[in-house]
Amino acid sequence: MAEHADIVIVGLGAAGGVLAKDMAQAGMRVVALEKGQRYAGEDVEVKHDELRYFVRQEISPNMGSDPMTWRPSRDATARVLPWSSGPLALGPLFVPPSVGVGGGTIHWAAWAWRFRDAELRLRSTLSERLGEEAVAGTAIVDWPMGYDELEPYYERAEYEIGVAGKAGNLNGEIQEGGNPFEPPRKREYPMPPLRMTAGDRPFFEAARRLGLHPFPAPAAVNSVEYQGRSACVYCGFCRDYPCHVGAKSSSAVALLPQALETGNLEIRPYSRVFEVKRDGSGRASGVRYLDLVRKEEREIDAGYVVLSAYALENTRLLLASGIDGNGTVGKYFMTHNYGWFTGTLPDWTNPFAGPAVATSVIDDYTSELASGDGAVWGSPIIGFGGDVQPVEATRNMPDSAPKFGQGFKDWMRENYRRTFSMYHQTATFPREEFFCDLDPNVKDAFGQPALRITHDWTPRDEQDVEFMQGKKREIAREMGMLEWWEAPTAPPYHVSTHEVGTHRMGDDPATSVVDRYGQCHTVPNLYVLGGGQFPTYGAYNPTLTIYALAYLAADHLRTEAGAETKSEVPNR
């Protein structure tokens, strides 16, 4: 006989952490299943190991246990994605999301952005600015909610997990030192911004000389002690690594301890979910999973099932469970094109020190602000002056640099400590021809079908990237860069931990998988949360918006389940 819980949660990243905490505090019995381990003790404390975490990607699934395949179009043959490490790599790249309690928030670089209202009204914005031809051939829509509805949930996320930054727009009043282009916020960030890394200073000053408006990146990293967790110690092992002092605001340290204190949450690591079970009426009745510790298949029944894994894994689970959402599950795959740009400066930048997010950002060309100016949709330009260790640096060298021998050693010795990178995040548009389904030929080590991704870069994607690269070249010249090299406008990667859109939300069950609360249209006691909910994509990192949508879902699910009323945003 299967066990029973009020709610079973699959995946304990950003969305899963929110639901686990809120539902447990509301008095519901919650069982959370995570296919990875819990990172504690030596796994976290002794973590300054580039070979273990960056090269071997220990906290990410690999193509042996979790294969994914890719093809550029329907008529092409899919191949298993190459597994290469680190987003700075210019060669074939696949950086799968983290596995383990905390999910992607274990390895994330912790940029904590709010989306702009124009990004939530993408169809309306493009049509108004550029005409209907700008959305022709796409599946672009407006989100079912606007920025004003999400703003309280953004604030709640910033205060509950802890985000450092400087407000640029408080209730419509532009603030000195912040982002003058950001949407209005009700309150200042709960923590002041992180201090600059060495490489960020010349970037900041060059941008100011060019008449741009640099500001400190919003960072889910403690700049001061917060909620009993240490401030960042600038060790430089942040992105791709667990944080050994708990300064990075992973759900594992910012949310789950509070959930566990209630006694209502049970976390089961090493649990690979195979199927969402359904009863005769079509409602979700629980899940079937493999317990890798006991080495046995198990089932658990629940009144509600929450899928809160990565967007791609949520999609694979839905399809493997026979839940196709009226044919919409897997549609409208979207990702980011980063446009990596790296160069060398006359002075030392010491890129090994400090987190990558301790940097300045330029938002002058972001989103709709670039529309009609050589780009359909723009992006922030983000400095990257920290968190690049030596092995990673060898994967981001110019073609002219020797790749082995004494010449390689000389180049690294003379240039590594003087490098500085910039990147952006132009988003792809949802299109019918870009989607995910189950690969008919490839299975994982447990006999489950692999997810197949069909995606390629469009001329519009390349046009937007080239526009942004041109702006970076202007900044590079002003910074006095001695040499620089760029990623191609159509890079060789198609998966990069920023994938969204494959179980999109909307009010119409015929064109979306879930509603604004993440509640599945066809299976009403199933919630499917995360970046896969995004109907369109913005130019910013998705995680804070995933948190905000999860808080919105938690309030709705608590009401639906008749649990206690929502908690308030914590005071400063």
C-alpha positions in Angstrom: 0.0 0.0 0.0 1.3 3.5 -0.9 2.1 6.1 1.7 0.0 9.2 1.9 0.9 12.9 2.2 -1.1 16.1 1.8 1.3 17.3 -0.8 4.2 15.7 -2.6 6.8 18.0 -4.2 9.1 16.9 -6.9 12.3 19.0 -7.0 13.6 21.3 -4.3 15.0 24.3 -6.1 13.6 27.8 -6.1 10.0 26.9 -6.6 10.1 23.7 -4.6 11.7 25.4 -1.7 9.0 28.1 -1.5 6.2 25.5 -1.7 7.8 23.2 0.9 8.2 26.1 3.4 4.8 27.7 2.9 2.8 24.4 2.9 4.7 23.0 5.9 4.1 26.2 7.8 0.5 26.0 6.9 0.3 22.7 8.8 0.2 20.3 5.8 2.2 17.1 5.6 4.7 17.6 2.8 7.0 14.9 1.3 9.6 16.4 -1.0 11.5 14.1 -3.5 14.8 15.2 -4.9 16.8 13.0 -7.2 20.2 14.4 -5.9 21.8 14.4 -2.5 21.7 16.9 0.4 24.9 18.9 0.4 26.3 19.3 3.9 29.5 18.9 5.9 32.6 18.2 3.8 30.7 18.5 0.5 30.2 22.2 1.3 33.0 23.1 3.7 35.8 21.7 1.4 34.5 23.0 -1.9 37.3 25.0 -3.4 37.9 22.2 -5.9 37.7 23.3 -9.6 38.2 19.7 -10.8 35.4 18.3 -8.8 32.8 21.0 -9.2 33.6 22.8 -12.5 35.3 20.2 -14.7 33.4 17.1 -13.5 30.3 19.1 -12.6 29.6 17.0 -9.6 26.4 18.9 -8.6 24.9 18.6 -12.1 23.4 15.5 -13.8 25.5 14.1 -16.7 24.7 12.6 -20.0 25.1 9.1 -18.7 22.4 9.3 -16.0 20.3 12.1 -17.6 20.7 12.2 -21.3 19.1 14.9 -23.4 19.2 15.0 -27.2 19.1 18.0 -29.6 18.3 18.6 -33.2 18.1 21.9 -35.1 14.8 21.0 -36.9 12.1 18.3 -37.2 13.7 16.6 -40.1 17.2 16.5 -38.6 18.6 13.5 -36.6 18.9 14.2 -32.9 22.2 13.6 -31.0 23.0 13.4 -27.3 24.1 16.8 -26.2 27.8 17.2 -25.5 28.6 17.7 -21.8 31.0 20.5 -21.3 31.6 22.7 -18.3 31.0 26.4 -17.6 29.1 29.1 -19.4 32.3 30.9 -20.5 33.3 28.0 -22.8 33.0 29.0 -26.4 33.0 25.4 -27.7 30.2 22.8 -27.5 28.4 23.3 -24.3 25.8 21.7 -22.1 25.5 22.9 -18.5 22.6 20.9 -17.0 20.8 22.3 -14.0 21.9 21.2 -10.5 20.6 18.1 -8.8 20.4 18.0 -5.0 18.4 19.7 -2.3 18.4 23.3 -3.4 18.3 22.5 -7.1 19.7 25.2 -9.4 20.0 27.6 -6.5 23.0 25.5 -5.3 25.1 26.4 -8.3 23.5 29.6 -9.5 25.5 32.8 -9.8 22.7 34.5 -7.9 21.7 37.3 -10.2 18.3 38.3 -8.8 16.4 40.3 -11.4 12.8 41.5 -11.6 11.3 41.4 -15.1 10.2 44.6 -16.7 6.5 45.2 -17.4 7.2 45.3 -21.1 8.6 41.8 -20.9 5.3 40.6 -19.4 3.4 42.4 -22.1 5.8 41.3 -24.9 3.2 41.0 -27.7 1.6 44.3 -26.9 4.9 46.1 -26.5 6.4 44.8 -29.8 3.1 45.4 -31.7 2.9 49.0 -30.4 6.5 49.8 -31.1 7.4 47.9 -34.2 4.1 46.8 -35.7 2.5 43.4 -36.2 5.3 42.3 -38.4 7.6 42.1 -35.4 5.6 39.2 -34.0 4.9 37.5 -37.3 5.9 33.8 -37.3 6.1 33.6 -33.5 3.8 32.5 -30.7 4.4 35.6 -28.7 1.6 36.5 -26.2 1.2 38.7 -23.1 1.5 37.1 -19.7 -1.7 36.5 -17.8 -0.6 39.0 -15.2 1.3 42.3 -15.3 4.2 43.7 -13.2 1.9 45.3 -10.6 0.5 41.9 -9.7 3.9 40.3 -9.4 5.6 43.2 -7.5 4.5 42.1 -4.0 5.8 38.6 -4.7 9.1 39.9 -6.0 9.5 41.9 -2.8 8.6 38.9 -0.7 11.2 36.8 -2.4 13.9 39.5 -2.0 13.3 39.7 1.7 12.7 36.0 2.5 15.7 34.6 0.6 17.9 37.8 1.0 18.9 40.0 -2.0 21.6 42.7 -2.0 21.3 45.7 -4.3 20.4 49.4 -4.7 17.0 50.6 -5.7 16.8 52.7 -8.8 13.1 53.5 -8.7 11.2 53.7 -5.4 7.5 54.3 -6.0 8.3 56.2 -9.1 11.1 58.3 -7.7 14.5 57.7 -9.4 17.2 56.9 -6.9 20.9 57.9 -7.3 23.2 54.9 -7.7 20.5 52.5 -8.7 19.1 51.3 -12.0 17.1 54.3 -13.5 15.4 51.9 -15.9 14.0 49.4 -13.5 10.3 49.1 -12.8 9.1 50.8 -9.6 9.5 49.0 -6.3 7.8 49.6 -3.0 10.9 49.1 -0.8 14.7 49.3 -0.9 16.6 46.0 -1.1 17.0 44.3 2.3 20.8 44.5 2.0 23.2 47.0 0.5 25.0 46.0 -2.7 28.1 43.8 -2.8 31.3 45.7 -3.1 33.0 45.8 -6.5 35.5 43.3 -7.7 38.8 44.6 -9.0 37.9 44.2 -12.7 34.5 45.9 -12.2 36.0 49.4 -11.5 37.3 50.1 -15.1 34.0 48.8 -16.5 32.0 51.0 -14.3 34.1 54.1 -15.0 34.2 53.5 -18.8 30.4 53.2 -18.8 30.0 56.5 -17.0 32.4 58.2 -19.4 30.2 57.0 -22.3 27.1 58.6 -20.7 25.7 55.2 -19.6 24.1 54.4 -16.3 26.0 51.5 -14.5 24.6 50.2 -11.3 25.3 47.3 -8.9 23.8 44.0 -9.9 21.0 42.7 -7.7 22.6 39.7 -6.0 21.1 36.9 -3.9 24.3 36.9 -2.0 24.6 38.4 1.5 26.6 41.6 1.5 26.2 41.7 5.3 25.0 39.1 7.8 21.4 38.3 7.1 18.9 36.0 8.8 21.8 34.4 10.7 23.8 33.6 7.6 27.3 34.9 7.0 28.2 37.7 4.6 30.1 36.8 1.4 33.8 36.2 2.0 34.8 36.8 -1.6 36.4 33.4 -2.0 35.7 33.3 -5.7 34.2 29.9 -5.8 30.5 30.8 -6.2 29.0 29.9 -9.6 28.9 26.1 -10.0 29.8 25.6 -6.4 27.9 25.2 -3.1 28.6 28.1 -0.7 30.7 27.1 2.2 29.5 30.0 4.5 25.9 30.0 3.5 26.1 33.5 2.0 24.5 32.5 -1.3 20.7 32.5 -1.0 20.0 28.9 -2.0 16.6 27.6 -1.0 18.5 24.9 0.9 19.7 27.5 3.4 17.2 30.3 3.1 13.9 28.4 3.1 14.1 24.7 3.9 15.5 25.0 7.4 12.3 27.0 8.4 10.2 24.3 6.7 12.0 21.5 8.6 11.5 23.3 11.9 7.7 22.7 11.6 8.1 19.0 11.6 5.7 18.8 8.7 8.3 18.4 5.9 10.2 15.2 5.0 12.9 15.5 2.4 13.8 12.3 0.6 17.0 12.7 -1.5 18.2 10.1 -4.1 14.6 9.7 -5.3 14.0 9.7 -9.0 10.4 10.2 -9.9 9.2 8.2 -12.9 5.5 9.1 -13.2 2.7 11.3 -11.9 -0.1 8.8 -11.1 -3.7 9.6 -11.9 -7.0 8.1 -10.7 -10.0 7.1 -12.8 -11.3 10.7 -12.8 -8.0 12.0 -14.3 -6.9 13.7 -11.1 -3.3 13.3 -9.8 -3.2 10.6 -7.1 0.5 10.7 -6.3 3.8 9.7 -7.8 5.9 6.6 -8.6 9.6 6.8 -7.9 12.8 4.9 -7.5 14.4 5.1 -4.1 18.1 4.9 -4.9 19.1 4.3 -1.2 16.7 1.3 -0.7 17.1 0.3 -4.4 13.4 -0.2 -4.8 10.5 1.3 -6.6 8.0 3.1 -4.3 4.8 5.1 -4.6 3.3 7.9 -2.5 -0.3 9.1 -2.7 -1.1 12.8 -2.2 -4.0 15.2 -2.4 -1.8 17.5 -4.4 1.3 16.9 -6.6 3.7 19.8 -7.3 6.3 19.4 -10.1 9.0 22.0 -9.4 12.0 20.6 -11.0 13.9 22.3 -13.9 11.6 23.3 -16.8 13.1 20.5 -19.0 12.7 17.8 -16.4 9.1 19.0 -15.5 8.4 18.6 -19.2 9.9 15.2 -19.5 7.9 14.0 -16.5 4.7 15.3 -17.8 5.2 13.6 -21.2 6.4 10.4 -19.6 3.2 10.4 -17.4 1.0 10.8 -20.5 0.0 14.4 -19.5 0.2 16.5 -22.7 -2.0 19.5 -21.7 -4.1 19.4 -24.8 -1.0 19.0 -26.9 0.7 22.1 -25.4 3.3 20.4 -23.1 6.8 20.8 -24.6 5.9 23.6 -26.9 7.7 27.0 -27.2 11.2 26.2 -25.9 13.1 29.4 -25.2 16.6 30.1 -24.0 19.2 32.9 -23.7 22.0 33.8 -26.1 24.8 35.2 -23.9 27.1 36.8 -26.5 30.2 36.2 -24.4 32.9 38.9 -24.9 36.3 38.7 -23.1 39.4 40.8 -23.3 42.6 41.8 -21.5 43.3 45.1 -19.7 46.6 46.8 -18.9 46.1 46.3 -15.2 45.4 43.3 -13.1 41.7 42.4 -12.6 42.3 39.2 -10.5 39.2 37.4 -11.8 39.6 34.6 -9.3 38.5 36.8 -6.4 34.9 37.5 -5.5 31.5 36.3 -6.9 30.6 37.0 -10.5 27.6 38.9 -9.4 29.7 41.5 -7.5 29.6 43.6 -10.7 28.1 46.5 -12.4 25.4 46.3 -15.1 24.3 48.6 -17.9 20.5 48.6 -18.6 20.5 51.4 -21.2 20.0 48.9 -24.1 17.7 46.4 -22.3 14.5 44.8 -23.5 12.2 47.3 -25.3 14.7 50.1 -24.8 16.6 48.8 -27.8 13.6 48.0 -30.0 13.9 49.7 -33.3 17.5 50.7 -32.7 19.2 47.9 -34.6 17.6 45.2 -32.5 14.1 43.8 -32.0 14.7 43.2 -28.3 17.7 44.2 -26.2 19.4 43.1 -23.0 21.4 44.4 -20.1 25.2 44.3 -20.5 26.7 42.6 -17.5 30.3 42.8 -16.3 31.9 39.6 -15.2 35.0 40.4 -13.2 35.1 37.6 -10.6 34.5 33.9 -10.0 36.7 32.7 -12.9 39.2 30.2 -11.7 42.3 29.2 -13.8 40.9 25.9 -15.3 37.8 27.7 -16.5 39.9 30.5 -17.9 41.7 28.0 -20.2 38.4 27.4 -21.9 37.9 31.0 -22.8 41.1 32.0 -24.6 41.4 33.7 -28.0 42.1 31.6 -31.0 45.6 33.2 -31.2 46.6 31.9 -27.8 48.7 28.7 -27.8 46.7 25.7 -26.4 49.5 23.7 -24.9 53.2 23.8 -24.1 55.4 26.7 -23.0 53.4 29.2 -25.1 50.2 28.3 -23.3 51.9 28.7 -19.9 53.3 32.0 -20.9 49.9 33.3 -22.1 48.2 32.3 -18.9 50.9 33.8 -16.7 50.8 37.1 -18.6 47.1 37.4 -19.3 44.8 35.4 -17.0 45.1 38.0 -14.1 44.2 40.8 -16.6 41.1 39.4 -18.2 37.6 40.8 -18.0 34.3 39.6 -19.6 31.0 41.1 -20.5 27.9 39.2 -21.5 24.2 39.9 -22.2 21.1 37.8 -22.3 19.0 38.2 -25.5 16.1 35.9 -25.3 14.7 33.8 -28.0 11.0 34.1 -29.0 8.5 31.3 -28.6 7.9 29.6 -32.0 6.0 26.5 -33.1 9.1 24.9 -34.6 11.1 25.0 -31.3 9.8 22.5 -28.8 10.6 19.4 -26.6 9.3 15.9 -26.8 10.4 12.4 -25.8 13.2 10.9 -27.9 12.0 7.7 -29.4 15.5 6.2 -29.5 17.4 7.3 -26.4 16.7 6.2 -22.8 18.4 7.0 -19.5 20.1 4.5 -17.3 16.8 3.7 -15.6 14.9 2.9 -18.9 13.1 6.3 -19.0 12.9 8.2 -22.3 15.3 11.1 -22.8 14.0 14.5 -23.6 14.6 15.7 -27.2 15.0 19.4 -27.8 14.3 20.9 -31.2 15.9 24.4 -31.5 18.1 26.5 -33.6 19.2 30.2 -33.7 17.2 32.4 -36.0 18.4 35.4 -38.0 16.5 37.7 -35.6 18.5 36.1 -32.7 21.8 36.8 -34.4 20.7 40.4 -35.3 20.0 41.1 -31.7 23.3 39.6 -30.5 25.3 41.6 -33.1 23.6 44.8 -31.9 24.7 44.0 -28.3 28.2 43.0 -29.3 28.6 46.4 -31.0 27.8 48.1 -27.7 30.3 46.0 -25.9 33.0 46.9 -28.4 32.4 50.6 -27.6 32.8 49.8 -23.9 35.9 47.7 -24.5 37.6 50.5 -26.4 36.8 53.0 -23.6 38.1 50.6 -21.0 41.4 50.4 -22.9 41.2 46.7 -23.7 44.4 45.5 -25.4 42.7 42.5 -27.1 39.3 40.9 -27.1 37.5 37.9 -28.5 33.8 37.1 -28.9 31.5 34.2 -29.0 29.7 33.7 -32.4 26.3 35.2 -32.8 24.9 31.7 -33.3 26.7 29.9 -30.5 27.1 26.1 -30.4 25.2 25.6 -27.2 21.4 25.2 -27.0 21.0 24.4 -23.3 22.5 26.7 -20.6 20.4 26.5 -17.4 18.2 29.4 -18.6 15.7 27.3 -20.5 12.0 28.2 -20.1 8.6 28.1 -21.7 7.8 24.4 -22.2 4.8 24.3 -19.9 3.6 27.8 -20.4 0.9 29.5 -18.3 -2.2 31.3 -19.7 -5.9 31.7 -19.2 -6.9 29.5 -22.3 -6.5 25.7 -21.7 -6.3 25.3 -25.5 -3.0 27.2 -25.7 -1.4 26.8 -22.3 -0.5 24.0 -19.9 -1.2 25.8 -16.6 -3.0 28.9 -15.3 -1.4 31.9 -13.6 -1.0 29.9 -10.4 0.8 27.0 -12.1 -2.3 24.8 -11.7 -2.6 22.3 -14.6 -5.7 22.9 -16.8 -6.2 19.2 -17.5 -5.2 17.8 -14.1 -6.5 20.4 -11.5 -4.7 19.0 -8.4 -1.3 19.1 -10.2 0.8 22.2 -10.1 3.7 22.6 -12.5 6.0 25.4 -11.4 9.2 27.0 -12.6 10.6 28.7 -15.7 8.6 26.4 -17.9 5.6 28.6 -16.9 7.0 31.6 -18.8 4.8 32.3 -21.9 7.6 34.6 -23.2 11.1 35.4 -22.0 12.8 38.5 -20.8 16.4 39.7 -20.9 17.1 38.9 -17.3 18.0 35.8 -15.3 14.8 33.8 -14.6 15.3 32.7 -11.0 13.8 35.6 -9.0 10.7 35.5 -11.3 10.5 31.7 -10.6 10.5 32.6 -6.9 7.8 35.2 -7.3 5.6 32.9 -9.3 6.1 30.2 -6.6 4.9 32.6 -3.9 1.8 33.4 -6.0 1.2 29.7 -6.4 1.7 29.0 -2.7 -1.0 31.6 -1.8 -3.4 30.0 -4.2 -2.7 26.4 -3.2 -3.0 27.3 0.5 -6.5 28.7 -0.2 -7.5 25.8 -2.4 -6.4 23.3 0.3 -8.1 25.2 3.1 -4.9 25.8 4.9 -3.8 28.8 7.0 -3.6 32.3 5.6 -0.4 33.5 3.9 2.6 34.8 5.8 3.7 38.4 5.5 6.8 39.9 3.9 9.4 40.0 6.7 10.3 43.3 8.2 13.8 44.8 7.6 
